[in-house]
Amino acid sequence: MLTLGIETSCDETGVALYAPDRGVLAHALHSQVAMHEEYGGVVPELASRDHVRRLLPLVRRVLADARVEVSDLQGIAYTQGPGLAGALLVGASVAAALAYGRGIPAIGVHHLEGHLLSPLLSARPPEFPFVALLVSGGHTQLMRVERVGRYALLGETLDDAAGEAFDKTAQLLGLGYPGGPAISRLAETGDARRFRLPRPMLASGDLDFSFSGLKTAVRELVAQAPDDAQTRADVAAAFQAAVVDVLAAKSLAALADTGLDRLVIAGGVGANRHLRGVLEARATAAGAWLYYPEPELCTDNGAMIALAGALRLAAGEAAALAPGFTVRPRWDLASLEAPA
């Protein structure tokens, strides 16, 4: 089923075309990072307005790149939630209008389900079941993924997500927004051994996370340490090492608890090279396999939404052909049902 995927949950407008027998035919992404940078974070109203400006041109571009006509589409998938309400409404309204106008099915996709399934688009996709570390700006969770739609929460952050901790630490170091890539680049020239930062909940005996205390420790360290370029690089390296140690330890514990030997890492922070390297080494030592999507598919994108939608459409799920739609800014991933 040739499926158009539309992603507008936050600050990236993503569009892609996916066909089960050919994979991703074309995809395009517009990031709003430059627009939000001066505010130090996403401004919802600006995000929504920019989606309005960008979405239809991106749809036309993807169709042209794939040499596909609107009349060739067999289904449309869009991010229904969670996310910013106004941003979600932009993608949902365009998807519903296109589907209704063409008389084809439309389906709302859970944003996090898209991330969980995104490694299926890679050259070496995992087989079910697997443990997934979903780590992004707003989420840090460990999930057992049995199959499409069958997800069990193993552990999650009790406060800040890892991506939020990266952003806040970047602000403390004067690196701007977004923090993840900036911290990662600066850490490459730093010495992680110079400062010892806490590893929150490393020995908690469960699979939950907490990063607010680590952020506080970085703030106190920055206030006391010398203010020079090498110190900032060393703090960045120490912070990154602390986060990665916790994520890796909890992920390996999840594999041990479930008895599975396949670990998937997904979400924007999953593109962090240090995290991938540590997880690869520890998974290999434990006799497990690590899977992740290509870096461009770690951030929010239309390809993961097209994939998740195509899988559900193939199972017979679809919205009624009526000019109506809903969005779900808050939506528990564990509440999803598996396709029949």
ChimeraX attribute file (.defattr): number of C-alpha atoms within 10 A of each C-alpha:
attribute: neighborCount
match mode: 1-to-1
recipient: residues
	/A:1	17
	/A:2	22
	/A:3	28
	/A:4	31
	/A:5	33
	/A:6	35
	/A:7	34
	/A:8	32
	/A:9	31
	/A:10	23
	/A:11	26
	/A:12	22
	/A:13	28
	/A:14	30
	/A:15	33
	/A:16	29
	/A:17	31
	/A:18	27
	/A:19	16
	/A:20	13
	/A:21	8
	/A:22	8
	/A:23	15
	/A:24	20
	/A:25	17
	/A:26	20
	/A:27	24
	/A:28	17
	/A:29	21
	/A:30	16
	/A:31	19
	/A:32	17
	/A:33	16
	/A:34	10
	/A:35	16
	/A:36	18
	/A:37	14
	/A:38	11
	/A:39	11
	/A:40	16
	/A:41	17
	/A:42	19
	/A:43	15
	/A:44	17
	/A:45	12
	/A:46	15
	/A:47	24
	/A:48	23
	/A:49	13
	/A:50	20
	/A:51	27
	/A:52	17
	/A:53	12
	/A:54	16
	/A:55	22
	/A:56	14
	/A:57	11
	/A:58	20
	/A:59	21
	/A:60	14
	/A:61	17
	/A:62	22
	/A:63	21
	/A:64	13
	/A:65	14
	/A:66	15
	/A:67	11
	/A:68	16
	/A:69	10
	/A:70	14
	/A:71	9
	/A:72	13
	/A:73	19
	/A:74	19
	/A:75	25
	/A:76	28
	/A:77	35
	/A:78	33
	/A:79	34
	/A:80	28
	/A:81	28
	/A:82	20
	/A:83	23
	/A:84	22
	/A:85	20
	/A:86	21
	/A:87	29
	/A:88	26
	/A:89	25
	/A:90	24
	/A:91	29
	/A:92	28
	/A:93	17
	/A:94	17
	/A:95	25
	/A:96	26
	/A:97	16
	/A:98	19
	/A:99	25
	/A:100	17
	/A:101	12
	/A:102	16
	/A:103	14
	/A:104	18
	/A:105	24
	/A:106	31
	/A:107	28
	/A:108	28
	/A:109	27
	/A:110	24
	/A:111	24
	/A:112	23
	/A:113	22
	/A:114	24
	/A:115	28
	/A:116	25
	/A:117	24
	/A:118	27
	/A:119	22
	/A:120	20
	/A:121	19
	/A:122	14
	/A:123	10
	/A:124	11
	/A:125	15
	/A:126	19
	/A:127	11
	/A:128	13
	/A:129	17
	/A:130	23
	/A:131	29
	/A:132	28
	/A:133	28
	/A:134	23
	/A:135	25
	/A:136	25
	/A:137	20
	/A:138	16
	/A:139	21
	/A:140	27
	/A:141	21
	/A:142	26
	/A:143	24
	/A:144	23
	/A:145	20
	/A:146	15
	/A:147	14
	/A:148	18
	/A:149	21
	/A:150	17
	/A:151	22
	/A:152	15
	/A:153	15
	/A:154	18
	/A:155	19
	/A:156	20
	/A:157	19
	/A:158	12
	/A:159	15
	/A:160	21
	/A:161	21
	/A:162	27
	/A:163	24
	/A:164	22
	/A:165	27
	/A:166	29
	/A:167	24
	/A:168	26
	/A:169	26
	/A:170	23
	/A:171	17
	/A:172	16
	/A:173	22
	/A:174	12
	/A:175	18
	/A:176	19
	/A:177	22
	/A:178	23
	/A:179	23
	/A:180	25
	/A:181	19
	/A:182	18
	/A:183	26
	/A:184	22
	/A:185	14
	/A:186	19
	/A:187	23
	/A:188	14
	/A:189	15
	/A:190	20
	/A:191	16
	/A:192	20
	/A:193	12
	/A:194	12
	/A:195	17
	/A:196	14
	/A:197	21
	/A:198	18
	/A:199	20
	/A:200	18
	/A:201	16
	/A:202	19
	/A:203	11
	/A:204	10
	/A:205	9
	/A:206	15
	/A:207	24
	/A:208	20
	/A:209	26
	/A:210	22
	/A:211	26
	/A:212	19
	/A:213	17
	/A:214	20
	/A:215	22
	/A:216	14
	/A:217	16
	/A:218	24
	/A:219	16
	/A:220	11
	/A:221	15
	/A:222	17
	/A:223	11
	/A:224	9
	/A:225	12
	/A:226	11
	/A:227	11
	/A:228	8
	/A:229	12
	/A:230	15
	/A:231	18
	/A:232	24
	/A:233	22
	/A:234	21
	/A:235	28
	/A:236	29
	/A:237	24
	/A:238	23
	/A:239	28
	/A:240	24
	/A:241	21
	/A:242	20
	/A:243	23
	/A:244	21
	/A:245	18
	/A:246	21
	/A:247	26
	/A:248	21
	/A:249	16
	/A:250	24
	/A:251	26
	/A:252	20
	/A:253	15
	/A:254	24
	/A:255	20
	/A:256	13
	/A:257	12
	/A:258	12
	/A:259	11
	/A:260	17
	/A:261	19
	/A:262	19
	/A:263	25
	/A:264	27
	/A:265	27
	/A:266	28
	/A:267	27
	/A:268	23
	/A:269	24
	/A:270	24
	/A:271	23
	/A:272	18
	/A:273	13
	/A:274	16
	/A:275	20
	/A:276	19
	/A:277	12
	/A:278	17
	/A:279	24
	/A:280	18
	/A:281	14
	/A:282	18
	/A:283	20
	/A:284	13
	/A:285	10
	/A:286	13
	/A:287	9
	/A:288	17
	/A:289	19
	/A:290	20
	/A:291	22
	/A:292	28
	/A:293	26
	/A:294	16
	/A:295	15
	/A:296	12
	/A:297	22
	/A:298	23
	/A:299	23
	/A:300	26
	/A:301	29
	/A:302	30
	/A:303	33
	/A:304	37
	/A:305	37
	/A:306	33
	/A:307	29
	/A:308	30
	/A:309	32
	/A:310	29
	/A:311	18
	/A:312	21
	/A:313	22
	/A:314	13
	/A:315	12
	/A:316	11
	/A:317	17
	/A:318	18
	/A:319	15
	/A:320	14
	/A:321	15
	/A:322	14
	/A:323	12
	/A:324	12
	/A:325	17
	/A:326	13
	/A:327	24
	/A:328	17
	/A:329	16
	/A:330	12
	/A:331	16
	/A:332	11
	/A:333	19
	/A:334	13
	/A:335	11
	/A:336	15
	/A:337	11
	/A:338	13
	/A:339	15
	/A:340	8
